[in-house]
């Protein structure tokens, strides 16, 4: 299951998330979203866990919890197909 992790401290790195979520099960992939130009974290990430029951436990256990000084938001990520496409304005 792919999860969205929001309200992250800008200092959080992939190893921090791996350590946190590994307590609930196997972590397959972590992607901290960064600004294209500055390479600074945008304060959210996507994380994938192959076992859905472990992912559900992680969501229930971590959503709203304090991590690195901020209360993080953890939920199931929406599929890109479910979201309407955004039009770019130039």
N, C-alpha and C positions, 0 to 999 in steps of 0.2 A: 504494500500500500504506500502510495506517495503522500507525504504530509507537508503541510505548510507550517513553518515556525516563524512567528512574527514578534516584533518588539524586542529584537535582540540588541544587546550592547554592541557598539561598533568594534569593540576589541575581541569579540568572540571569533575563534578560528575553527576549522573543521575538526581538529582533534578534541576541542572542548565539547562539541556536539556529539562526536563519536563516543566519548566517555560517558556523557549524560544518557544518551539513548541506548547504549549497550547494556545498561542495567535492566532493560526491558526485553532484550533479544538481539538478534542479528541485524546489523545495519548494512545495507547493500551500497547505498550511494548518498553522498552529501553534496549539496551545491549551495554555497553562500552567494547570494546575488550581490554583485558589485557594480559600482558606477563604471561605465565604459572608459571614461577619460582619467579619473583619479585613482581607479582601482580600490576605492574605499567601499567598505560594506554599506549596503543600503538598509541594513537592519532587519533583513529577513532571509530565510533560507528554505530550501526544499530538501527533504530527506526521505529516503525510501527504505522500507523494511519489507522483506519478502513474506513474512508470516503475518497475516491480517490480525490474528488474535493478539499477537505481541504488540503490533502497532496500535490496536485499540487500547490495550493496557497502558501504553506510553502516552497516548492522547489523554486518557482519563487521569493518569498520574501526574502529568506535567503541565497540562493546560492551566494557566493562571498562577503557576508556581514561580518563585523568585529564582533567577539565574543570572549571575554576574551583575547583580544590582538592579535588575529589571524584571517585572512580571511578564513572562513570555506567554504567547498565544500559540497553541498547538491544535491543529485540526486537520482533517483529511483535505488534501489539495483537490481543487476542482480540475476536472479535465479541460484541456484547451478547447475541445470540441463542444463543451457545454457553455463556454463563454462566448458572447457575441464579439465579433472582430471589431477592433478599434480602428478608426480611420485616422490617419496622420494628417495634420494640418500644417501646411508650409506657408 
